[in-house]
Amino acid sequence: MWTEAADLKQLMEQLAEAGVAMMIRVDVERFNEGKPHWTLLLSGPTLHPNNTIHVEARSLEVCITSGLRRLREHDGEWHWLGDWV
C-alpha cells in the first residue's frame, strides 16, 4: 500500500515500466460541490478494449486503489500490484 509521495513516484515509475501511463487530477469545482473530485486515468496498449481505466472518487487513496484493482483484471503480469492494494 502506498502512503507517501515517494511511494506514489515509485508506483508511477513501475507502471511506466509496464507500459501504463498514470494521470491523477483533483477538480476544485467538484470538490466545492461535494462530488467525487479525484480522477485517476491509466492508459496503455495492454488495457483492452479501450486502452484506458478511468476512476473517480472522493479520496485519493480510494481512487488509486480502485484503479489498481481494475488494472489487475486485465491481461498481463500484474502480480506485483498486490504490494500496492
TORLO-556489 format. One record per residue: residue in one letter; chain; x, y, z of N, C-alpha, C in turn. Coordinates in Angstrom, 1 decimal. Example, Ala and Ser with C-alpha at 12.3 -4.5 7.8 and 13.67 -1.06 7.14 Angstrom:
! residues 2
  res  chain  n_east  n_north    n_up  ca_east  ca_north   ca_up  c_east  c_north    c_up
    A      A    13.2     -5.7     7.8     12.3      -4.5     7.8    13.2     -3.3     7.8
    S      A    12.8     -2.2     7.1     13.7      -1.1     7.1    12.9      0.0     7.9
***
This chain:
! residues 85
  res  chain  n_east  n_north    n_up  ca_east  ca_north   ca_up  c_east  c_north    c_up
    M      A     0.9     -1.2     0.0      0.0       0.0     0.0     0.9      1.2     0.0
    W      A     0.5      2.2    -0.8      1.3       3.4    -0.9     0.9      4.4     0.3
    T      A     1.8      5.1     0.8      1.5       6.0     1.9     2.1      7.4     1.8
    E      A     3.1      7.6     0.9      3.8       8.8     0.8     4.1      9.2    -0.6
    A      A     4.5     10.4    -0.8      4.8      10.9    -2.2     5.8     10.0    -2.9
    A      A     6.9      9.6    -2.1      7.9       8.8    -2.6     7.3      7.4    -3.1
    D      A     6.3      6.9    -2.4      5.7       5.7    -2.8     4.9      5.9    -4.1
    L      A     4.2      7.0    -4.2      3.5       7.3    -5.5     4.4      7.4    -6.7
    K      A     5.6      8.1    -6.5      6.6       8.2    -7.5     7.0      6.8    -8.0
    Q      A     7.3      5.9    -7.0      7.7       4.5    -7.3     6.7      3.8    -8.1
    L      A     5.4      3.9    -7.6      4.3       3.2    -8.3     4.2      3.7    -9.7
    M      A     4.2      5.0    -9.9      4.1       5.6   -11.3     5.2      5.1   -12.2
    E      A     6.4      5.0   -11.6      7.6       4.5   -12.4     7.4      3.0   -12.8
    Q      A     6.9      2.2   -11.8      6.7       0.8   -12.1     5.6      0.7   -13.2
    L      A     4.6      1.5   -13.1      3.5       1.4   -14.1     4.1      1.8   -15.5
    A      A     4.9      2.8   -15.5      5.5       3.2   -16.8     6.4      2.1   -17.4
    E      A     7.2      1.4   -16.5      8.0       0.3   -17.0     7.1     -0.8   -17.6
    A      A     5.9     -0.9   -17.1      5.0      -1.9   -17.6     4.1     -1.4   -18.8
    G      A     4.4     -0.2   -19.2      3.7       0.3   -20.4     2.4      1.0   -20.1
    V      A     2.2      1.4   -18.8      1.0       2.1   -18.4     1.3      3.5   -18.0
    A      A     0.6      4.5   -18.6      0.7       5.8   -18.1    -0.3      6.1   -17.0
    M      A     0.0      7.0   -16.1     -0.9       7.3   -15.0    -1.0      8.8   -14.8
    M      A    -2.3      9.3   -14.7     -2.5      10.7   -14.5    -3.5     10.8   -13.3
    I      A    -3.2     11.7   -12.4     -4.1      12.0   -11.3    -4.5     13.4   -11.3
    R      A    -5.8     13.7   -11.0     -6.3      15.1   -11.1    -7.2     15.3    -9.9
    V      A    -7.2     16.5    -9.4     -8.2      16.9    -8.4    -9.0     18.1    -9.0
    D      A   -10.3     18.0    -8.9    -11.2      19.0    -9.6   -11.7     19.9    -8.5
    V      A   -11.4     21.2    -8.5    -11.8      22.1    -7.4   -13.3     22.3    -7.5
    E      A   -13.9     22.4    -8.6    -15.4      22.6    -8.7   -16.1     21.5    -8.1
    R      A   -15.7     20.3    -8.5    -16.4      19.1    -7.9   -16.2     19.0    -6.4
    F      A   -15.0     19.4    -6.0    -14.7      19.4    -4.5   -15.6     20.3    -3.8
    N      A   -15.8     21.5    -4.3    -16.7      22.5    -3.7   -18.1     22.1    -3.7
    E      A   -18.5     21.3    -4.7    -19.9      20.8    -4.8   -20.1     19.5    -4.0
    G      A   -19.0     19.0    -3.3    -19.2      17.8    -2.5   -19.2     16.5    -3.4
    K      A   -18.8     16.6    -4.6    -18.8      15.4    -5.5   -17.5     14.8    -5.5
    P      A   -17.4     13.5    -6.1    -16.1      12.9    -6.2   -15.2     13.8    -7.0
    H      A   -14.1     14.2    -6.4    -13.2      15.2    -7.1   -11.8     14.7    -7.5
    W      A   -11.5     13.4    -7.1    -10.2      12.8    -7.6   -10.5     12.0    -8.8
    T      A    -9.6     12.1    -9.8     -9.7      11.4   -11.0    -8.4     10.7   -11.3
    L      A    -8.5      9.4   -11.6     -7.3       8.6   -12.0    -7.6      8.1   -13.4
    L      A    -6.6      8.3   -14.3     -6.6       7.7   -15.6    -5.4      6.9   -15.8
    L      A    -5.6      5.6   -16.1     -4.5       4.7   -16.5    -4.7      4.4   -18.0
    S      A    -3.6      4.5   -18.8     -3.7       4.2   -20.2    -2.5      3.5   -20.7
    G      A    -2.8      2.7   -21.7     -1.7       1.9   -22.3    -2.3      0.8   -23.3
    P      A    -1.5      0.3   -24.2     -1.9      -0.6   -25.2    -2.4     -1.9   -24.6
    T      A    -2.0     -2.3   -23.4     -2.4      -3.6   -22.8    -3.8     -3.5   -22.2
    L      A    -4.4     -2.3   -22.1     -5.7      -2.1   -21.4    -6.8     -2.2   -22.4
    H      A    -7.2     -3.4   -22.8     -8.2      -3.6   -23.8    -9.6     -3.6   -23.1
    P      A   -10.7     -3.2   -23.7    -10.8      -2.8   -25.1   -10.5     -1.4   -25.4
    N      A   -10.6     -0.5   -24.4    -10.5       1.0   -24.7    -9.1      1.6   -24.4
    N      A    -8.2      0.8   -24.0     -6.8       1.2   -23.6    -6.8      2.2   -22.5
    T      A    -7.9      2.3   -21.7     -7.9       3.2   -20.5    -8.7      2.6   -19.4
    I      A    -8.3      3.0   -18.2     -9.1       2.8   -17.0    -9.3      4.2   -16.4
    H      A   -10.6      4.5   -16.1    -11.0       5.8   -15.6   -11.7      5.6   -14.2
    V      A   -11.2      6.3   -13.2    -11.8       6.1   -11.9   -12.0      7.5   -11.3
    E      A   -13.2      7.8   -10.6    -13.5       9.0    -9.9   -13.8      8.6    -8.5
    A      A   -13.3      9.3    -7.5    -13.6       9.0    -6.1   -13.5     10.3    -5.2
    R      A   -13.9     10.1    -4.0    -13.9      11.3    -3.1   -12.5     11.3    -2.3
    S      A   -11.7     10.3    -2.4    -10.4      10.3    -1.7    -9.4      9.8    -2.7
    L      A    -8.2     10.3    -2.6     -7.1       9.9    -3.4    -6.7      8.5    -3.2
    E      A    -6.8      8.0    -2.0     -6.4       6.6    -1.7    -7.4      5.7    -2.4
    V      A    -8.7      5.9    -2.3     -9.7       5.1    -2.9    -9.6      5.1    -4.4
    C      A    -9.3      6.3    -5.0     -9.2       6.5    -6.4    -8.1      5.6    -6.9
    I      A    -6.9      5.7    -6.3     -5.7       4.9    -6.8    -5.9      3.4    -6.6
    T      A    -6.4      3.0    -5.4     -6.6       1.6    -5.1    -7.6      1.0    -6.0
    S      A    -8.7      1.7    -6.3     -9.7       1.2    -7.2    -9.2      1.0    -8.6
    G      A    -8.4      2.0    -9.1     -7.8       1.9   -10.4    -6.8      0.7   -10.5
    L      A    -6.0      0.5    -9.5     -5.1      -0.6    -9.5    -5.8     -2.0    -9.4
    R      A    -6.9     -2.0    -8.7     -7.6      -3.3    -8.7    -8.2     -3.6   -10.0
    R      A    -8.7     -2.6   -10.7     -9.2      -2.8   -12.1    -8.1     -3.2   -13.0
    L      A    -6.9     -2.6   -12.8     -5.8      -3.0   -13.7    -5.4     -4.4   -13.6
    R      A    -5.5     -5.0   -12.3     -5.2      -6.4   -12.1    -6.1     -7.3   -12.9
    E      A    -7.3     -6.8   -13.3     -8.3      -7.7   -14.0    -7.9     -7.8   -15.5
    H      A    -6.9     -7.0   -16.0     -6.5      -7.1   -17.4    -5.4     -8.1   -17.6
    D      A    -5.3     -8.6   -18.8     -4.2      -9.5   -19.1    -2.9     -8.8   -18.8
    G      A    -2.0     -9.6   -18.4     -0.6      -9.1   -18.2    -0.1     -9.6   -16.8
    E      A     1.1     -9.2   -16.6      1.8      -9.6   -15.4     1.6     -8.5   -14.3
    W      A     0.5     -8.6   -13.6      0.2      -7.6   -12.6     0.3     -8.1   -11.2
    H      A     0.9     -9.2   -11.0      1.0      -9.8    -9.6     1.7     -8.8    -8.6
    W      A     2.6     -8.0    -9.1      3.3      -7.1    -8.3     2.4     -6.0    -7.7
    L      A     1.2     -5.8    -8.3      0.3      -4.8    -7.8    -0.3     -5.2    -6.4
    G      A    -0.2     -6.4    -6.1     -0.6      -6.9    -4.7     0.1     -6.1    -3.6
    D      A     1.3     -5.6    -3.9      2.0      -4.8    -2.9     1.4     -3.4    -2.7
    W      A     0.6     -3.0    -3.7      0.0      -1.7    -3.7    -1.4     -1.6    -3.3
    V      A    -2.1     -2.7    -3.3     -3.6      -2.6    -3.0    -3.9     -3.6    -1.9
***
